[in-house]
Amino acid sequence: MNFWVADPEWGWWIILYFFLGGLAAGSYFMATLIDLMGTDEDFELPRIGYWIAFPLVAVCGLLLIIDLHVPSRFWHMLFKSEVVKEAFAEGWPGSGKGWSTMLHAPLMKTWSPMSIGSWALSVFGLCSSLSFLGSLKSEGKLTHFTRRGWFARGLQVIGCLSGLFVAAYTGSLLTATNQPIWSDSVLIASLFLTSAASTSIALMMLIAHWRKMGTAASFERLERADLWVMGLELVVFAAFLASLGPLLIPLFHTVNGKIIFFTMIVGVLLPLAVHLRIGGAWGWSMPAAAWCALVGGFLLRYSVVKTAPEILERGPAVMATFSPEDGRQRGGGRGADPNNRGGEVIPRSKLNKKP
């Protein structure tokens, strides 16, 4: 565990971006899956997923721009500003030369996760916006164009791929960042992806229940899918905790680490128990399970993002109590750093230095 790194200072904007981006991606994926695999009686349910996806993607774009502090930074991650200026000077969009120059303006920094993520978010936003427009009405030419036929299938496939990338890359971004806990597991992306699926189904079920959309059979199939997804999320969650190895106990002794464990109970185990009707069948079971999944999905991202800064703030003290070398280091025994005494562990780099 590396304590000598800077805190990236990711706050509420990024936490909300992670959560809402996962909801948007999962909702679009489930809507597309139902469109492709469902029957005619399932036709209404995908509309809910498309209703969710585009507004949340738009909010995610705003959150990302706000977090960058300077709005032009988002633009610069997508296009070469000097080429865009040159194209405008050549009369774009009213001239062929301007269009020829503008074709060289898109910028894809394959080495930059932020650049790739910005492009994925933009592509997903475009696809989800078209699907959103096509879902406003149950019938019509636009609805048929965006939900049936070869164009609709291509749109949905591209939208799903870019959306799932957005949902998973946030976890990959954490893993690639040299921070405690974040860089100690490769399963954060998988955990965020399964959480996005379970929370999006929960939100779709809540809206379908509120708007009374879909048939009883289609709603039952959606609830069954939620049960399978939460089972997968539980497996991934357990694997994530196991991947931390000896860091698991120190993690539990942080405030946000406790929230991570609490998240598994509230966001996964309780909804599973409710779906399985442990203790009998209740009329409020579906809304209760859905709200638990949504709260758990938000707390998961909050706690994972906030755990690293908490560990950095507490420093080596968060690990010192659990180290097998702890007594030797503090007591000056064999193998201990000289001058390490008492309750404070002095970094090796600061030992034996003359003022």
FIMAR-926204 format. One record per residue (C-alpha): residue in one letter; z, x, y negated. Coordinates in steps of 0.1 Angstrom, whole numbers, plus 5000, padded with zeros to 4 digits. Layout:
REM FIMAR-926204
+----+------+------+------+
! aa !   pz !   px !   py !
+----+------+------+------+
!  A !    Z !    X !    Y !
...
+----+------+------+------+
//
This chain:
REM FIMAR-926204
+----+------+------+------+
! aa !   pz !   px !   py !
+----+------+------+------+
!  M ! 5000 ! 5000 ! 5000 !
!  N ! 4989 ! 5015 ! 4967 !
!  F ! 5013 ! 5010 ! 4938 !
!  W ! 4996 ! 5033 ! 4914 !
!  V ! 4968 ! 5010 ! 4903 !
!  A ! 4964 ! 4988 ! 4872 !
!  D ! 4970 ! 4951 ! 4873 !
!  P ! 4936 ! 4933 ! 4867 !
!  E ! 4956 ! 4906 ! 4848 !
!  W ! 4938 ! 4876 ! 4863 !
!  G ! 4954 ! 4844 ! 4851 !
!  W ! 4949 ! 4807 ! 4852 !
!  W ! 4912 ! 4808 ! 4843 !
!  I ! 4904 ! 4828 ! 4874 !
!  I ! 4927 ! 4808 ! 4897 !
!  L ! 4911 ! 4776 ! 4886 !
!  Y ! 4877 ! 4791 ! 4890 !
!  F ! 4885 ! 4801 ! 4926 !
!  F ! 4899 ! 4767 ! 4934 !
!  L ! 4872 ! 4745 ! 4917 !
!  G ! 4844 ! 4767 ! 4930 !
!  G ! 4856 ! 4763 ! 4965 !
!  L ! 4858 ! 4725 ! 4960 !
!  A ! 4823 ! 4724 ! 4946 !
!  A ! 4808 ! 4745 ! 4974 !
!  G ! 4826 ! 4727 ! 5002 !
!  S ! 4816 ! 4693 ! 4988 !
!  Y ! 4780 ! 4702 ! 4985 !
!  F ! 4779 ! 4716 ! 5020 !
!  M ! 4795 ! 4685 ! 5036 !
!  A ! 4772 ! 4662 ! 5016 !
!  T ! 4742 ! 4682 ! 5028 !
!  L ! 4755 ! 4682 ! 5064 !
!  I ! 4759 ! 4644 ! 5064 !
!  D ! 4725 ! 4640 ! 5049 !
!  L ! 4709 ! 4661 ! 5076 !
!  M ! 4730 ! 4650 ! 5106 !
!  G ! 4742 ! 4615 ! 5097 !
!  T ! 4728 ! 4581 ! 5103 !
!  D ! 4717 ! 4554 ! 5078 !
!  E ! 4753 ! 4540 ! 5076 !
!  D ! 4764 ! 4574 ! 5064 !
!  F ! 4740 ! 4574 ! 5034 !
!  E ! 4767 ! 4566 ! 5008 !
!  L ! 4792 ! 4594 ! 5017 !
!  P ! 4770 ! 4624 ! 5006 !
!  R ! 4767 ! 4609 ! 4971 !
!  I ! 4804 ! 4616 ! 4967 !
!  G ! 4799 ! 4653 ! 4976 !
!  Y ! 4771 ! 4656 ! 4950 !
!  W ! 4791 ! 4639 ! 4924 !
!  I ! 4819 ! 4664 ! 4929 !
!  A ! 4798 ! 4696 ! 4931 !
!  F ! 4778 ! 4697 ! 4899 !
!  P ! 4806 ! 4689 ! 4874 !
!  L ! 4830 ! 4714 ! 4890 !
!  V ! 4803 ! 4741 ! 4890 !
!  A ! 4798 ! 4735 ! 4853 !
!  V ! 4835 ! 4738 ! 4847 !
!  C ! 4835 ! 4770 ! 4868 !
!  G ! 4808 ! 4785 ! 4845 !
!  L ! 4829 ! 4777 ! 4815 !
!  L ! 4861 ! 4792 ! 4831 !
!  L ! 4842 ! 4824 ! 4839 !
!  I ! 4829 ! 4827 ! 4804 !
!  I ! 4863 ! 4821 ! 4788 !
!  D ! 4879 ! 4847 ! 4811 !
!  L ! 4852 ! 4872 ! 4800 !
!  H ! 4864 ! 4866 ! 4764 !
!  V ! 4830 ! 4875 ! 4750 !
!  P ! 4805 ! 4847 ! 4761 !
!  S ! 4775 ! 4871 ! 4758 !
!  R ! 4789 ! 4891 ! 4788 !
!  F ! 4779 ! 4863 ! 4812 !
!  W ! 4744 ! 4863 ! 4797 !
!  H ! 4741 ! 4901 ! 4801 !
!  M ! 4750 ! 4898 ! 4838 !
!  L ! 4719 ! 4877 ! 4843 !
!  F ! 4693 ! 4891 ! 4819 !
!  K ! 4683 ! 4923 ! 4801 !
!  S ! 4690 ! 4914 ! 4765 !
!  E ! 4665 ! 4939 ! 4751 !
!  V ! 4637 ! 4924 ! 4772 !
!  V ! 4646 ! 4889 ! 4762 !
!  K ! 4645 ! 4899 ! 4725 !
!  E ! 4611 ! 4915 ! 4730 !
!  A ! 4598 ! 4883 ! 4747 !
!  F ! 4609 ! 4862 ! 4718 !
!  A ! 4593 ! 4886 ! 4694 !
!  E ! 4560 ! 4882 ! 4713 !
!  G ! 4561 ! 4844 ! 4708 !
!  W ! 4579 ! 4832 ! 4740 !
!  P ! 4576 ! 4804 ! 4751 !
!  G ! 4544 ! 4797 ! 4733 !
!  S ! 4525 ! 4828 ! 4743 !
!  G ! 4513 ! 4842 ! 4776 !
!  K ! 4523 ! 4877 ! 4767 !
!  G ! 4558 ! 4865 ! 4759 !
!  W ! 4560 ! 4849 ! 4794 !
!  S ! 4548 ! 4881 ! 4810 !
!  T ! 4575 ! 4900 ! 4793 !
!  M ! 4602 ! 4874 ! 4801 !
!  L ! 4594 ! 4878 ! 4838 !
!  H ! 4610 ! 4913 ! 4836 !
!  A ! 4642 ! 4900 ! 4820 !
!  P ! 4662 ! 4888 ! 4850 !
!  L ! 4688 ! 4915 ! 4860 !
!  M ! 4703 ! 4917 ! 4895 !
!  K ! 4729 ! 4944 ! 4898 !
!  T ! 4732 ! 4946 ! 4936 !
!  W ! 4761 ! 4971 ! 4933 !
!  S ! 4781 ! 4947 ! 4910 !
!  P ! 4800 ! 4918 ! 4927 !
!  M ! 4803 ! 4901 ! 4893 !
!  S ! 4765 ! 4902 ! 4887 !
!  I ! 4758 ! 4888 ! 4922 !
!  G ! 4785 ! 4862 ! 4918 !
!  S ! 4770 ! 4851 ! 4884 !
!  W ! 4736 ! 4847 ! 4899 !
!  A ! 4749 ! 4827 ! 4929 !
!  L ! 4769 ! 4805 ! 4906 !
!  S ! 4737 ! 4799 ! 4884 !
!  V ! 4715 ! 4791 ! 4914 !
!  F ! 4742 ! 4768 ! 4929 !
!  G ! 4745 ! 4751 ! 4895 !
!  L ! 4708 ! 4744 ! 4893 !
!  C ! 4706 ! 4730 ! 4929 !
!  S ! 4738 ! 4709 ! 4925 !
!  S ! 4725 ! 4695 ! 4891 !
!  L ! 4693 ! 4682 ! 4908 !
!  S ! 4713 ! 4667 ! 4937 !
!  F ! 4737 ! 4651 ! 4912 !
!  L ! 4709 ! 4634 ! 4893 !
!  G ! 4695 ! 4621 ! 4926 !
!  S ! 4728 ! 4607 ! 4937 !
!  L ! 4735 ! 4586 ! 4907 !
!  K ! 4716 ! 4557 ! 4923 !
!  S ! 4714 ! 4546 ! 4959 !
!  E ! 4677 ! 4541 ! 4957 !
!  G ! 4648 ! 4552 ! 4936 !
!  K ! 4621 ! 4579 ! 4934 !
!  L ! 4645 ! 4606 ! 4922 !
!  T ! 4669 ! 4598 ! 4949 !
!  H ! 4642 ! 4601 ! 4976 !
!  F ! 4629 ! 4633 ! 4960 !
!  T ! 4662 ! 4651 ! 4960 !
!  R ! 4676 ! 4637 ! 4993 !
!  R ! 4646 ! 4631 ! 5015 !
!  G ! 4615 ! 4651 ! 5023 !
!  W ! 4607 ! 4688 ! 5023 !
!  F ! 4617 ! 4695 ! 4987 !
!  A ! 4651 ! 4679 ! 4992 !
!  R ! 4657 ! 4700 ! 5024 !
!  G ! 4647 ! 4732 ! 5007 !
!  L ! 4669 ! 4723 ! 4977 !
!  Q ! 4699 ! 4715 ! 5000 !
!  V ! 4695 ! 4747 ! 5020 !
!  I ! 4694 ! 4769 ! 4989 !
!  G ! 4723 ! 4750 ! 4974 !
!  C ! 4744 ! 4753 ! 5005 !
!  L ! 4738 ! 4791 ! 5009 !
!  S ! 4745 ! 4798 ! 4973 !
!  G ! 4775 ! 4775 ! 4973 !
!  L ! 4791 ! 4790 ! 5004 !
!  F ! 4785 ! 4824 ! 4989 !
!  V ! 4804 ! 4814 ! 4958 !
!  A ! 4833 ! 4800 ! 4980 !
!  A ! 4835 ! 4832 ! 5001 !
!  Y ! 4827 ! 4859 ! 4976 !
!  T ! 4859 ! 4852 ! 4956 !
!  G ! 4879 ! 4863 ! 4986 !
!  S ! 4855 ! 4893 ! 4991 !
!  L ! 4860 ! 4902 ! 4955 !
!  L ! 4898 ! 4904 ! 4961 !
!  T ! 4894 ! 4924 ! 4992 !
!  A ! 4871 ! 4949 ! 4974 !
!  T ! 4897 ! 4953 ! 4946 !
!  N ! 4922 ! 4981 ! 4951 !
!  Q ! 4953 ! 4960 ! 4949 !
!  P ! 4983 ! 4956 ! 4972 !
!  I ! 4978 ! 4929 ! 4999 !
!  W ! 4942 ! 4921 ! 4986 !
!  S ! 4928 ! 4953 ! 5000 !
!  D ! 4950 ! 4952 ! 5031 !
!  S ! 4931 ! 4923 ! 5048 !
!  V ! 4894 ! 4916 ! 5054 !
!  L ! 4901 ! 4879 ! 5061 !
!  I ! 4908 ! 4866 ! 5026 !
!  A ! 4871 ! 4855 ! 5022 !
!  S ! 4873 ! 4836 ! 5055 !
!  L ! 4905 ! 4820 ! 5045 !
!  F ! 4891 ! 4809 ! 5012 !
!  L ! 4860 ! 4795 ! 5029 !
!  T ! 4879 ! 4774 ! 5054 !
!  S ! 4902 ! 4762 ! 5027 !
!  A ! 4872 ! 4752 ! 5006 !
!  A ! 4859 ! 4731 ! 5035 !
!  S ! 4893 ! 4713 ! 5041 !
!  T ! 4900 ! 4706 ! 5005 !
!  S ! 4865 ! 4693 ! 4998 !
!  I ! 4867 ! 4669 ! 5027 !
!  A ! 4901 ! 4658 ! 5015 !
!  L ! 4887 ! 4651 ! 4980 !
!  M ! 4857 ! 4633 ! 4994 !
!  M ! 4880 ! 4611 ! 5015 !
!  L ! 4902 ! 4602 ! 4985 !
!  I ! 4872 ! 4592 ! 4964 !
!  A ! 4856 ! 4573 ! 4993 !
!  H ! 4889 ! 4555 ! 4999 !
!  W ! 4893 ! 4547 ! 4961 !
!  R ! 4857 ! 4535 ! 4956 !
!  K ! 4855 ! 4518 ! 4990 !
!  M ! 4823 ! 4537 ! 4999 !
!  G ! 4810 ! 4542 ! 5034 !
!  T ! 4816 ! 4522 ! 5066 !
!  A ! 4847 ! 4525 ! 5087 !
!  A ! 4827 ! 4544 ! 5114 !
!  S ! 4814 ! 4570 ! 5088 !
!  F ! 4848 ! 4574 ! 5073 !
!  E ! 4863 ! 4580 ! 5108 !
!  R ! 4837 ! 4607 ! 5115 !
!  L ! 4846 ! 4624 ! 5082 !
!  E ! 4883 ! 4623 ! 5091 !
!  R ! 4875 ! 4638 ! 5125 !
!  A ! 4856 ! 4666 ! 5108 !
!  D ! 4886 ! 4672 ! 5086 !
!  L ! 4908 ! 4676 ! 5116 !
!  W ! 4885 ! 4702 ! 5132 !
!  V ! 4882 ! 4721 ! 5099 !
!  M ! 4920 ! 4722 ! 5094 !
!  G ! 4924 ! 4735 ! 5129 !
!  L ! 4900 ! 4763 ! 5121 !
!  E ! 4918 ! 4770 ! 5089 !
!  L ! 4951 ! 4772 ! 5107 !
!  V ! 4936 ! 4799 ! 5131 !
!  V ! 4922 ! 4819 ! 5102 !
!  F ! 4955 ! 4816 ! 5083 !
!  A ! 4974 ! 4829 ! 5112 !
!  A ! 4949 ! 4858 ! 5117 !
!  F ! 4952 ! 4866 ! 5080 !
!  L ! 4990 ! 4869 ! 5082 !
!  A ! 4987 ! 4889 ! 5114 !
!  S ! 4962 ! 4913 ! 5098 !
!  L ! 4988 ! 4923 ! 5072 !
!  G ! 5009 ! 4939 ! 5100 !
!  P ! 5040 ! 4957 ! 5087 !
!  L ! 5034 ! 4943 ! 5052 !
!  L ! 5042 ! 4908 ! 5063 !
!  I ! 5080 ! 4912 ! 5059 !
!  P ! 5078 ! 4928 ! 5024 !
!  L ! 5054 ! 4900 ! 5015 !
!  F ! 5079 ! 4874 ! 5025 !
!  H ! 5105 ! 4889 ! 5001 !
!  T ! 5083 ! 4883 ! 4971 !
!  V ! 5082 ! 4849 ! 4953 !
!  N ! 5045 ! 4844 ! 4957 !
!  G ! 5046 ! 4857 ! 4992 !
!  K ! 5070 ! 4828 ! 5000 !
!  I ! 5045 ! 4804 ! 4984 !
!  I ! 5018 ! 4817 ! 5008 !
!  F ! 5039 ! 4808 ! 5038 !
!  F ! 5048 ! 4775 ! 5021 !
!  T ! 5010 ! 4768 ! 5016 !
!  M ! 5004 ! 4770 ! 5053 !
!  I ! 5030 ! 4744 ! 5059 !
!  V ! 5020 ! 4720 ! 5031 !
!  G ! 4983 ! 4726 ! 5031 !
!  V ! 4975 ! 4729 ! 5068 !
!  L ! 5004 ! 4719 ! 5092 !
!  L ! 5015 ! 4687 ! 5074 !
!  P ! 4979 ! 4673 ! 5070 !
!  L ! 4973 ! 4681 ! 5107 !
!  A ! 5005 ! 4663 ! 5117 !
!  V ! 4995 ! 4633 ! 5096 !
!  H ! 4960 ! 4632 ! 5110 !
!  L ! 4973 ! 4634 ! 5145 !
!  R ! 4996 ! 4605 ! 5136 !
!  I ! 5028 ! 4623 ! 5148 !
!  G ! 5055 ! 4597 ! 5147 !
!  G ! 5031 ! 4568 ! 5146 !
!  A ! 5002 ! 4554 ! 5125 !
!  W ! 5009 ! 4549 ! 5088 !
!  G ! 4987 ! 4531 ! 5062 !
!  W ! 4993 ! 4559 ! 5037 !
!  S ! 4984 ! 4586 ! 5062 !
!  M ! 4950 ! 4595 ! 5049 !
!  P ! 4958 ! 4598 ! 5012 !
!  A ! 4990 ! 4617 ! 5020 !
!  A ! 4971 ! 4642 ! 5042 !
!  A ! 4944 ! 4646 ! 5016 !
!  W ! 4968 ! 4653 ! 4987 !
!  C ! 4987 ! 4678 ! 5008 !
!  A ! 4954 ! 4696 ! 5016 !
!  L ! 4944 ! 4697 ! 4979 !
!  V ! 4979 ! 4710 ! 4968 !
!  G ! 4979 ! 4735 ! 4995 !
!  G ! 4944 ! 4748 ! 4986 !
!  F ! 4954 ! 4753 ! 4950 !
!  L ! 4987 ! 4770 ! 4959 !
!  L ! 4969 ! 4793 ! 4983 !
!  R ! 4946 ! 4807 ! 4956 !
!  Y ! 4975 ! 4809 ! 4931 !
!  S ! 4998 ! 4827 ! 4954 !
!  V ! 4972 ! 4852 ! 4967 !
!  V ! 4960 ! 4860 ! 4932 !
!  K ! 4996 ! 4864 ! 4919 !
!  T ! 5011 ! 4883 ! 4948 !
!  A ! 4994 ! 4917 ! 4939 !
!  P ! 5007 ! 4917 ! 4903 !
!  E ! 5042 ! 4908 ! 4914 !
!  I ! 5042 ! 4937 ! 4939 !
!  L ! 5029 ! 4961 ! 4912 !
!  E ! 5056 ! 4950 ! 4888 !
!  R ! 5083 ! 4955 ! 4913 !
!  G ! 5068 ! 4989 ! 4924 !
!  P ! 5079 ! 5008 ! 4955 !
!  A ! 5112 ! 4990 ! 4955 !
!  V ! 5094 ! 4961 ! 4973 !
!  M ! 5088 ! 4983 ! 5003 !
!  A ! 5117 ! 5007 ! 5001 !
!  T ! 5142 ! 4984 ! 5018 !
!  F ! 5120 ! 4980 ! 5048 !
!  S ! 5108 ! 5016 ! 5053 !
!  P ! 5121 ! 5033 ! 5085 !
!  E ! 5124 ! 5065 ! 5064 !
!  D ! 5145 ! 5047 ! 5038 !
!  G ! 5178 ! 5061 ! 5048 !
!  R ! 5165 ! 5097 ! 5050 !
!  Q ! 5147 ! 5095 ! 5017 !
!  R ! 5177 ! 5082 ! 4998 !
!  G ! 5203 ! 5103 ! 5017 !
!  G ! 5186 ! 5136 ! 5013 !
!  G ! 5183 ! 5141 ! 5051 !
!  R ! 5156 ! 5160 ! 5069 !
!  G ! 5122 ! 5151 ! 5057 !
!  A ! 5134 ! 5135 ! 5025 !
!  D ! 5120 ! 5145 ! 4991 !
!  P ! 5145 ! 5167 ! 4972 !
!  N ! 5165 ! 5151 ! 4944 !
!  N ! 5160 ! 5115 ! 4958 !
!  R ! 5195 ! 5101 ! 4956 !
!  G ! 5212 ! 5068 ! 4950 !
!  G ! 5194 ! 5035 ! 4947 !
!  E ! 5162 ! 5047 ! 4930 !
!  V ! 5133 ! 5062 ! 4949 !
!  I ! 5116 ! 5088 ! 4926 !
!  P ! 5079 ! 5093 ! 4931 !
!  R ! 5070 ! 5127 ! 4945 !
!  S ! 5048 ! 5134 ! 4914 !
!  K ! 5079 ! 5133 ! 4892 !
!  L ! 5103 ! 5154 ! 4912 !
!  N ! 5114 ! 5189 ! 4902 !
!  K ! 5095 ! 5186 ! 4868 !
!  K ! 5111 ! 5205 ! 4839 !
!  P ! 5112 ! 5186 ! 4807 !
+----+------+------+------+
//
